[in-house]
Amino acid sequence: MAVYKDKNGTWYVSTRYDNWQGEHARKVKRGFKTKKDAMEWERNFLLEKAGSLDMTFEAFVELYKTNLKERLKQSTWQTKISIIDNKILPYFRKKRMIDIKVSDVVAWQNKLLNMADENGTRYSLVYLKTVHNQLSAIFNHAVRFYDLPTTLL
């Protein structure tokens, strides 16, 4: 762990890792308000570089966004991000990827079934399927590219 306090009172991280080409690299990130924030960022960064799914769902979604953004049209991207940020992340944000079980997904689906929009109208089944498809896309990405075991799902 290489977390230090800056002269201006904020914290920064300096860590070394192996990049995608197998070369040693150094990453410095500054401006954390607390040491805890800096240590959490370093942990997530190193897990991401190692390809480990011991990270939070929120951290994996950021990785997912980075991997997918350039592959989609802008309108598709905006729809995907809106659904992820408003319907999926509030429920799964702090759970670790490897700790999410089928029962968690079923509980989330039941919560969505009981939700309503601003007018009090419940979401249509087509919209609910669209939201679920976004969650499935995230997990499929984890399975295909980050070796998430399918026995967890």
C-alpha positions in Angstrom: 0.0 0.0 0.0 1.4 3.3 -1.0 -1.0 6.0 0.3 0.5 9.3 1.3 -0.6 12.7 2.6 0.0 15.6 0.3 1.3 19.0 1.5 -2.2 20.5 0.9 -3.9 18.1 3.3 -5.3 15.6 0.7 -4.2 12.1 0.2 -2.7 10.4 -2.9 -2.0 6.9 -4.1 1.2 5.7 -5.8 1.1 2.1 -7.0 2.9 -0.1 -9.4 1.2 -2.7 -11.6 1.7 -4.7 -14.8 -0.1 -3.2 -17.8 -1.9 -5.1 -20.6 1.4 -5.5 -22.4 3.1 -7.1 -19.4 5.2 -4.1 -18.7 5.7 -2.6 -15.2 3.8 0.7 -14.9 3.2 3.2 -12.2 -0.1 5.0 -11.4 -0.5 8.1 -9.2 -3.9 9.4 -8.3 -4.3 12.6 -6.2 -6.9 14.5 -4.4 -8.6 12.1 -2.0 -10.2 13.7 1.1 -9.5 10.8 3.4 -7.0 8.0 3.6 -9.8 5.5 3.5 -11.0 6.8 0.1 -7.4 6.6 -1.2 -7.0 3.0 0.0 -10.3 1.9 -1.5 -9.4 3.5 -4.8 -6.1 1.7 -4.8 -7.7 -1.6 -3.9 -10.3 -1.3 -6.7 -7.6 -0.2 -9.2 -5.4 -3.2 -8.4 -8.3 -5.6 -8.6 -9.3 -4.2 -11.9 -5.8 -4.6 -13.3 -5.6 -8.1 -12.0 -9.0 -8.9 -13.6 -10.3 -10.1 -10.2 -14.0 -9.9 -9.5 -13.5 -9.4 -5.8 -14.5 -5.8 -6.5 -17.8 -4.0 -5.8 -20.5 -4.1 -8.4 -20.1 -0.3 -8.8 -16.4 -0.7 -9.6 -17.1 -3.4 -12.1 -19.8 -1.2 -13.8 -17.1 1.5 -14.2 -14.9 -1.1 -15.9 -17.8 -2.3 -18.0 -18.6 1.3 -19.1 -14.9 1.8 -20.1 -14.9 -1.4 -22.1 -18.2 -0.7 -23.9 -18.5 3.0 -24.5 -16.6 3.2 -27.8 -18.6 0.2 -29.2 -22.1 1.7 -29.0 -24.0 4.5 -30.6 -24.4 7.6 -28.5 -28.2 7.1 -28.1 -27.8 3.5 -27.1 -25.1 4.4 -24.7 -27.2 7.1 -23.0 -30.2 4.7 -22.6 -27.9 2.0 -21.1 -26.2 4.4 -18.7 -29.6 5.8 -17.6 -31.0 2.4 -16.8 -27.8 1.3 -15.0 -27.4 4.4 -12.9 -31.1 4.7 -12.0 -32.4 1.2 -11.7 -29.5 -1.2 -11.2 -26.7 0.6 -9.3 -28.9 1.7 -6.4 -29.6 -1.9 -5.4 -26.3 -3.7 -6.2 -23.7 -0.8 -5.7 -21.8 -2.0 -2.7 -22.2 -5.8 -3.2 -19.1 -7.6 -4.4 -19.5 -9.1 -7.8 -18.7 -12.6 -6.5 -21.3 -12.3 -3.7 -24.3 -11.5 -5.9 -26.6 -14.5 -6.0 -29.7 -15.5 -7.9 -31.8 -14.6 -4.8 -30.4 -11.1 -4.9 -31.5 -10.7 -8.5 -35.0 -12.1 -7.7 -35.3 -9.6 -4.8 -34.3 -6.8 -7.1 -36.8 -7.9 -9.7 -39.6 -8.0 -7.1 -38.6 -4.5 -6.0 -38.8 -3.2 -9.6 -42.2 -4.9 -10.1 -43.6 -2.8 -7.2 -42.0 0.5 -8.3 -43.9 3.1 -10.2 -43.0 6.2 -12.2 -43.8 9.9 -11.3 -47.5 9.4 -12.2 -47.9 6.3 -10.0 -48.1 4.0 -13.1 -46.2 0.8 -12.7 -43.5 -0.1 -15.2 -44.6 -2.1 -18.2 -43.3 -5.6 -18.6 -41.4 -4.6 -21.8 -39.6 -1.9 -19.8 -38.8 -4.3 -17.0 -37.4 -6.8 -19.5 -35.2 -4.0 -20.9 -33.9 -3.2 -17.4 -33.2 -6.9 -16.7 -31.4 -7.2 -20.0 -29.0 -4.5 -18.9 -28.2 -6.4 -15.7 -27.8 -9.6 -17.8 -25.4 -7.8 -20.2 -23.2 -6.7 -17.2 -23.0 -10.3 -15.9 -22.5 -11.7 -19.3 -19.6 -9.3 -19.8 -18.1 -10.5 -16.4 -18.5 -14.1 -17.4 -17.0 -13.7 -20.9 -14.1 -11.4 -20.2 -13.4 -11.6 -16.5 -14.1 -15.3 -15.7 -17.0 -14.8 -13.4 -18.1 -18.4 -12.5 -21.5 -19.2 -13.9 -22.2 -21.3 -10.8 -22.7 -18.1 -8.8 -25.5 -16.9 -11.0 
